[in-house]
Amino acid sequence: MPETGPLPDGRPALRRCVAGDPEEFATNYWGRRALLSPAADLAPLAQSSDADLAPGNQPSDADQQAAANDRPGQPAPPGFADLFSLAAVDELLSRRGLRTPFLRVAKNGSVVGDSQFTGSGGVGAEIGDQIRDDKVAALFANGHTVVLQALHRTWPALVDFSTQLASEAGHPVQINAYITPAESQGFSAHYDVHDVFVLQVAGEKHWTVHEPVHLDPLRNQPWTDHSKAVAGAAREQQPVVDAVLHPGDALYVPRGFLHSAKALGGVSAHLTIGLHTMTRYLLIQELAALAANEVDLRTALPLGFNPGDPAQLAPELEKVVALFTDHLHTATADDLAARLRRRTWSGNRPAPLPPLAHAQAIADLKLGTTLRLRQGLNHHLVVPAPPAAEPNTASNFTGTAPSSPGRPEGASTGTGSASASTGVASGAPSGAAAVRLHLPDRTITFPAETAAALAAALSGTPFAVGDLPELPPEDQLVLARRLMTEAVLVASPE
């Protein structure tokens, strides 16, 4: 059964998806049970203060100003209107130049071919897979469901929300929207291979959820592998949830749980927030990948070996089991974590970085400038222990939530143009073992004397350049410029 680790304080995004105590949800519902959360029991964004946000995840000045301009003196709108709306659907379909990866159209479980709703964008945009709003309108009027995919990349409010939720949950997040005409159904009963939060945005939809026929499916175990069992269970078993969702209501559906939904009297729109659940099987896969370092496990099988003959296979299997067992006993959490960082950290991108504004912020950098960690950036700072000290300790942060300490491993040096005569932020060690900052796509090295300053800069708390510990102000300026150039730090509101 799934287990829960430490959750970041506040958890404002998760509180918008589930009612009650997030710790209770993590212990009693995560991966185990469906949960219906009425709108009245969910926390609106307006009730979440900046102090509730995970370190480094406070909204930007631009975000806060935009919200204030939209609702001067007013609280956040009810439900999820601040995240998405029917007007947002129309804008995406008619004005944003979306292409086919971002849209599907379906009716009664059958997906429509792309050619039925795409075409050229006209002069200067002749690519033929762009969304045709007139064709989508005709299909929708004929009872088809419109599915907007990857809204965590295309709609600003959901870009920010998904970044925050991924930081809180620790699992990669994707967001789709399903817009269904009145009295219509887009998909029949099925299960997903990831956990889902459903946020009802507009209209009403009748949801039915049943227990799994295949518990905790992996990503390569889709519902179509069990289609007869799925159809039978949906037809014959009592549902665990049989309810109508109204705007502002939320529903949690664990992976593997069967579900279907039908719009009622008007157009219905809901967000489906998928958490791409990392499993223990993922650890097994990476442990097996680490076994490639064991020379005895790379040995060729005998000449003339028949892999389909159990009699020939048995002695080799015995040898491999023994060798792999020895490998498992010597594998370390640090080695496994290094592989998992490379495999999983790219699952969600950090907060958007405006290139022109960020370049200007680097040019304007000076002592006293306030900076902060880029929201949602996965990172891991390794500070080697001094000679003759206790075994290695590491200042260690993954995204915005601390994780378990680890020891250094082999690392490459990232790129960066800032340097100083002292070697600070140049990537060149100054005698003692270098500090290493692991990022999703690279590793950067720093001199040992920057360790305390780096730990403070990456803590998630905004800071003024010049206030970092154990580093002269001018060297702090060089370090800050390097971290901004690497898109690790960004300018923060004063």
C-alpha positions in Angstrom: 0.0 0.0 0.0 1.2 3.6 -0.6 2.9 5.5 2.2 3.3 9.2 2.8 6.4 11.2 3.4 6.8 14.6 4.9 4.5 17.2 3.2 5.6 20.9 2.9 3.9 23.3 5.3 0.8 25.1 4.1 0.1 23.1 1.0 -2.2 25.7 -0.5 -2.6 23.9 -3.9 -3.4 20.6 -2.3 -5.9 22.2 0.0 -7.8 23.4 -3.1 -8.1 19.8 -4.3 -9.0 17.9 -1.1 -11.0 19.0 1.9 -9.9 18.5 5.5 -6.4 17.9 6.8 -3.8 17.1 4.0 -2.0 14.8 6.4 -5.2 12.8 6.9 -5.6 12.6 3.1 -2.0 11.5 2.7 -2.4 8.7 5.3 -5.9 7.5 4.6 -6.8 8.3 1.0 -3.6 8.7 -1.1 -3.6 5.7 -3.5 -6.3 3.9 -1.4 -9.7 5.5 -1.5 -11.7 8.0 -3.6 -12.6 11.3 -1.9 -15.4 13.7 -2.8 -14.8 17.3 -1.5 -17.7 19.7 -1.7 -16.9 23.3 -2.7 -17.9 24.6 0.8 -15.1 22.5 2.4 -12.3 23.5 0.1 -9.9 26.4 0.7 -10.0 29.2 -1.9 -6.8 30.7 -3.0 -7.7 34.0 -1.3 -7.5 32.2 2.1 -3.9 31.0 1.5 -1.3 33.6 2.6 2.2 33.9 1.3 3.3 32.4 4.5 1.4 29.2 3.5 3.3 28.8 0.3 6.3 26.4 0.2 9.6 28.3 0.5 10.5 30.0 -2.8 7.0 29.6 -4.2 5.4 32.9 -3.3 3.6 34.5 -6.3 5.6 37.0 -8.3 4.9 40.8 -8.2 3.4 40.5 -11.6 1.1 37.7 -10.5 -0.1 39.6 -7.4 -0.6 42.9 -9.3 -2.6 41.1 -12.1 -4.8 39.5 -9.5 -5.3 42.9 -7.8 -6.2 44.6 -11.1 -8.7 41.9 -12.0 -10.4 42.0 -8.6 -9.7 45.3 -6.9 -10.7 45.0 -3.3 -12.5 41.7 -3.9 -11.7 38.2 -2.7 -10.9 35.4 -5.2 -13.9 34.3 -7.2 -15.7 31.2 -6.0 -14.8 27.7 -7.0 -12.0 27.5 -9.5 -12.8 30.5 -11.7 -9.4 32.0 -11.0 -7.8 28.9 -12.5 -10.0 28.2 -15.6 -13.3 29.0 -17.2 -15.4 28.5 -20.3 -14.1 31.9 -21.5 -10.6 30.5 -21.2 -11.7 27.5 -23.3 -12.9 29.8 -26.1 -9.7 31.9 -26.0 -7.5 28.8 -26.2 -9.4 27.4 -29.1 -9.8 30.6 -31.1 -6.9 32.9 -30.3 -3.9 30.9 -29.1 -2.8 29.0 -32.2 -3.0 25.6 -30.6 -1.9 22.6 -32.5 -3.1 19.0 -32.3 -1.0 17.7 -29.4 -3.0 20.1 -27.2 -6.5 19.0 -28.3 -8.5 15.8 -28.6 -12.2 15.5 -29.5 -14.2 12.4 -28.5 -17.8 11.1 -28.3 -19.0 8.0 -26.5 -15.5 6.8 -26.1 -14.4 7.2 -29.7 -11.7 9.8 -30.5 -12.1 11.9 -33.6 -9.4 12.0 -36.2 -7.2 15.2 -36.1 -8.1 16.1 -39.7 -11.7 16.7 -38.6 -10.8 19.8 -36.6 -7.4 21.0 -37.9 -6.2 23.0 -40.9 -3.7 25.6 -42.0 -3.3 28.8 -40.0 -3.2 31.0 -43.1 -0.5 33.3 -44.4 2.7 33.0 -42.3 1.3 30.1 -40.4 0.7 27.4 -43.0 1.3 24.4 -40.7 -1.6 22.1 -41.3 -2.3 20.7 -37.8 -3.5 24.0 -36.2 -6.9 24.0 -34.5 -9.8 25.2 -36.6 -12.3 26.9 -34.2 -15.1 26.6 -36.7 -14.7 22.8 -37.0 -14.4 22.4 -33.2 -17.6 24.5 -32.8 -19.5 22.2 -35.2 -18.3 19.0 -33.5 -19.2 20.4 -30.0 -22.6 21.4 -31.2 -23.0 17.7 -32.4 -22.4 16.4 -28.9 -18.6 15.8 -28.9 -16.4 16.4 -25.9 -13.4 18.7 -26.2 -10.3 17.8 -24.4 -7.7 20.5 -23.9 -4.4 18.8 -23.0 -1.2 20.0 -21.2 -2.8 23.1 -19.8 0.0 23.1 -17.3 2.1 24.4 -20.2 -0.4 26.6 -22.1 -2.7 28.5 -19.6 -0.8 30.8 -17.2 -2.9 30.3 -14.0 -2.5 26.5 -14.4 1.2 26.8 -15.2 1.6 28.4 -11.7 -0.9 26.0 -10.0 0.8 22.9 -11.4 4.2 24.1 -10.3 3.0 24.7 -6.8 1.1 21.3 -6.6 4.1 19.4 -7.9 6.3 21.0 -5.2 3.8 19.9 -2.6 3.0 16.4 -3.8 6.5 15.4 -5.0 5.0 13.7 -8.1 5.0 15.2 -11.6 1.7 17.0 -12.5 -0.2 17.4 -15.8 -3.5 19.2 -16.3 -6.2 18.6 -18.9 -9.7 20.0 -19.3 -12.8 18.2 -20.4 -15.6 20.3 -21.9 -18.8 18.3 -22.5 -22.1 19.4 -24.1 -25.3 18.9 -22.2 -26.5 15.3 -21.7 -23.3 13.9 -23.3 -20.5 11.5 -22.3 -17.0 11.7 -23.7 -15.6 8.4 -22.4 -17.1 5.3 -21.0 -15.9 3.6 -17.7 -12.1 3.2 -17.6 -9.2 3.6 -15.3 -6.1 5.9 -15.4 -2.6 4.8 -14.7 -2.0 8.0 -12.6 -3.9 9.5 -9.7 -6.4 12.2 -10.6 -7.9 15.3 -9.0 -11.1 16.4 -10.7 -12.0 20.1 -10.3 -15.5 21.0 -11.5 -15.2 24.4 -13.2 -18.6 24.9 -14.9 -21.9 23.1 -15.2 -22.8 19.8 -13.5 -21.5 16.3 -14.2 -22.6 13.0 -12.8 -19.6 10.9 -11.7 -19.5 7.2 -11.0 -16.4 5.6 -9.4 -15.9 1.9 -8.8 -13.2 -0.2 -7.1 -10.3 -1.3 -9.2 -10.2 -4.5 -11.2 -6.4 -4.2 -11.5 -4.9 -2.7 -8.4 -2.2 0.0 -8.8 -1.6 -0.3 -12.5 1.7 0.7 -13.9 2.0 3.0 -16.9 2.3 0.0 -19.3 -0.8 -1.6 -17.9 -3.7 0.4 -19.5 -7.4 -0.3 -18.8 -7.7 -1.7 -22.3 -5.7 -4.7 -21.1 -8.7 -5.5 -18.8 -11.6 -4.0 -20.8 -14.0 -6.9 -20.2 -13.4 -6.8 -16.5 -13.8 -3.0 -16.5 -17.1 -3.1 -18.3 -18.4 -5.9 -16.1 -17.4 -4.1 -12.9 -18.9 -0.8 -14.0 -22.2 -2.6 -14.9 -22.5 -5.0 -11.9 -20.7 -3.6 -8.9 -21.9 -0.9 -6.5 -20.0 2.4 -7.0 -17.9 3.9 -4.2 -18.8 7.4 -5.5 -22.1 8.1 -7.2 -22.5 11.9 -7.1 -23.1 15.1 -9.1 -20.2 17.5 -9.1 -21.2 21.2 -9.1 -18.8 24.2 -9.8 -16.2 24.3 -7.0 -16.5 20.6 -6.1 -13.4 18.3 -6.3 -13.0 14.6 -6.6 -9.9 12.5 -6.0 -9.7 9.2 -8.0 -6.7 7.0 -7.3 -5.1 5.3 -10.2 -6.8 2.0 -11.1 -10.2 3.1 -9.9 -12.9 2.9 -12.6 -14.7 6.1 -13.4 -17.0 7.6 -15.9 -18.9 10.9 -16.1 -21.9 12.4 -17.9 -22.8 16.1 -18.3 -26.3 17.0 -17.1 -28.4 20.0 -18.0 -25.8 22.3 -19.5 -22.2 22.5 -20.7 -19.9 21.0 -18.2 -16.2 21.7 -17.8 -13.8 20.2 -15.4 -10.0 20.0 -14.9 -8.4 16.7 -14.6 -5.1 17.0 -12.7 -3.0 13.9 -13.1 -0.2 13.0 -10.7 2.2 10.7 -12.5 2.7 8.5 -9.5 6.2 7.3 -8.8 6.1 3.8 -7.5 8.4 1.2 -5.8 8.6 -0.5 -9.2 10.4 2.6 -10.4 13.1 2.0 -7.7 13.4 -1.6 -8.9 13.9 -0.4 -12.5 16.7 1.9 -11.4 18.3 -0.7 -9.2 18.4 -3.0 -12.2 19.9 -0.2 -14.3 22.6 0.2 -11.6 23.4 -3.5 -12.0 24.9 -2.7 -15.4 28.0 -1.6 -13.4 28.5 -5.2 -12.2 30.9 -6.9 -14.6 29.7 -10.4 -13.7 26.1 -9.4 -14.7 27.4 -8.3 -18.1 28.9 -11.7 -18.8 27.7 -13.4 -22.0 25.5 -16.4 -21.8 27.0 -19.7 -23.1 27.5 -20.2 -26.8 24.5 -22.0 -28.3 22.2 -21.0 -25.3 18.5 -21.4 -26.0 16.6 -18.7 -23.9 13.3 -20.6 -24.4 14.6 -23.8 -22.8 13.8 -23.9 -19.1 16.5 -26.6 -18.5 19.2 -24.4 -20.0 17.8 -21.3 -18.3 17.6 -22.7 -14.7 21.4 -22.7 -13.9 21.9 -19.3 -15.4 18.9 -17.9 -13.5 20.3 -19.3 -10.2 23.6 -17.5 -10.9 21.9 -14.2 -11.9 19.7 -14.2 -8.8 22.7 -14.7 -6.6 24.7 -12.0 -8.3 21.8 -9.6 -8.4 21.1 -10.2 -4.7 24.7 -9.3 -3.9 24.3 -6.1 -6.0 21.1 -5.2 -4.1 22.9 -5.5 -0.8 25.7 -3.1 -1.9 23.5 -0.5 -3.6 23.3 2.8 -1.8 20.5 5.3 -1.5 22.9 8.0 -2.9 23.6 6.0 -6.1 19.8 5.4 -6.6 19.0 9.0 -5.9 21.4 10.1 -8.6 19.6 8.0 -11.2 16.2 9.1 -10.0 17.2 12.7 -10.3 18.2 12.2 -13.9 15.0 10.2 -14.7 12.3 12.2 -12.8 13.4 15.8 -12.4 12.4 16.7 -15.9 8.8 15.6 -15.3 7.8 19.1 -14.4 9.4 22.3 -15.5 10.1 25.1 -13.0 8.2 28.4 -13.0 8.4 30.3 -16.3 11.4 32.6 -16.7 10.7 35.8 -18.8 14.0 35.9 -20.8 14.1 39.7 -21.4 13.1 40.7 -17.9 15.5 38.2 -16.4 18.4 39.4 -18.6 17.7 42.9 -17.4 17.6 41.8 -13.8 21.1 40.3 -14.2 22.4 43.5 -15.8 20.9 45.5 -12.9 22.2 43.2 -10.1 24.0 45.0 -7.3 24.6 44.7 -3.6 21.2 44.9 -1.8 19.2 43.4 -4.7 16.6 40.9 -3.3 16.7 37.5 -4.9 15.0 34.1 -4.4 15.1 30.6 -5.6 13.2 30.0 -8.8 9.9 28.4 -8.0 9.6 24.6 -8.5 13.3 24.2 -9.5 14.5 20.7 -8.5 18.0 20.9 -7.1 20.4 19.0 -4.8 23.3 20.8 -3.1 26.1 18.5 -1.9 28.6 20.0 0.5 31.5 17.5 1.2 32.5 17.1 4.8 35.9 18.5 5.8 38.8 16.0 6.3 38.7 13.9 9.5 35.1 14.9 10.1 32.1 12.6 10.5 30.8 10.9 7.3 29.6 13.2 4.6 26.7 15.5 5.3 24.9 17.4 2.6 22.8 20.5 2.4 20.1 18.9 0.4 17.0 20.3 -1.2 14.8 18.8 -3.8 12.5 21.4 -5.4 11.2 23.3 -2.4 11.0 20.4 0.0 14.1 19.0 1.8 15.0 15.4 1.2 17.3 12.9 2.8 21.0 13.8 3.0 23.3 12.0 0.5 27.0 11.6 -0.3 28.6 13.2 -3.3 28.8 11.2 -6.5 30.7 11.7 -9.8 29.4 14.9 -11.4 30.0 16.9 -14.5 30.6 20.7 -14.4 27.9 22.9 -15.7 28.4 26.0 -17.8 28.5 29.6 -16.6 30.2 32.8 -17.5 30.6 34.6 -14.2 34.0 34.4 -12.5 36.2 36.2 -10.1 39.9 36.3 -9.2 39.1 34.4 -6.0 37.5 31.6 -7.9 34.1 32.2 -6.4 31.4 31.0 -8.8 33.9 30.2 -11.4 33.3 26.4 -11.1 37.0 25.9 -10.1 37.7 24.4 -6.7 40.0 26.5 -4.5 41.8 23.7 -2.6 39.1 21.9 -0.6 36.6 19.6 -2.2 34.2 21.4 -4.5 30.6 22.0 -3.6 28.2 20.6 -6.2 24.8 21.8 -7.2 22.8 19.2 -9.1 20.1 20.6 -11.5 17.8 18.6 -13.7 20.1 18.8 -16.8 23.5 19.6 -15.4 25.8 19.8 -12.4 27.6 23.0 -11.4 30.7 23.1 -9.1 31.6 25.9 -6.7 34.6 26.5 -4.4 34.2 25.1 -0.9 34.1 28.5 0.7 30.7 29.2 -0.9 29.0 26.4 0.9 27.2 28.4 3.6 26.2 31.2 1.2 24.8 28.6 -1.3 22.8 26.8 1.3 21.2 30.1 2.4 20.6 31.3 -1.2 18.9 28.0 -2.0 16.8 27.8 1.2 13.8 29.3 -0.5 13.8 32.4 1.7 14.3 35.7 -0.2 17.6 37.4 0.6 19.5 40.6 -0.2 22.9 40.2 -2.0 25.4 41.1 0.7 23.5 39.3 3.5 24.7 35.8 2.8 26.9 34.1 5.4 30.6 33.5 5.3 31.3 35.2 2.0 32.6 38.8 1.3 30.0 41.1 -0.3 31.8 41.4 -3.6 32.1 37.6 -3.8 28.4 37.3 -3.0 27.7 39.5 -6.0 29.7 37.2 -8.3 28.0 34.1 -6.8 24.5 35.7 -7.3 25.2 36.6 -10.9 26.3 33.1 -11.6 23.2 31.6 -10.1 21.0 34.0 -12.0 22.8 33.2 -15.2 22.1 29.5 -14.6 18.4 30.4 -14.0 18.6 29.2 -10.4 17.9 32.5 -8.7 15.4 35.2 -9.9 14.7 38.7 -8.8 12.2 38.9 -5.9 9.8 41.7 -4.9 11.4 44.1 -2.5 
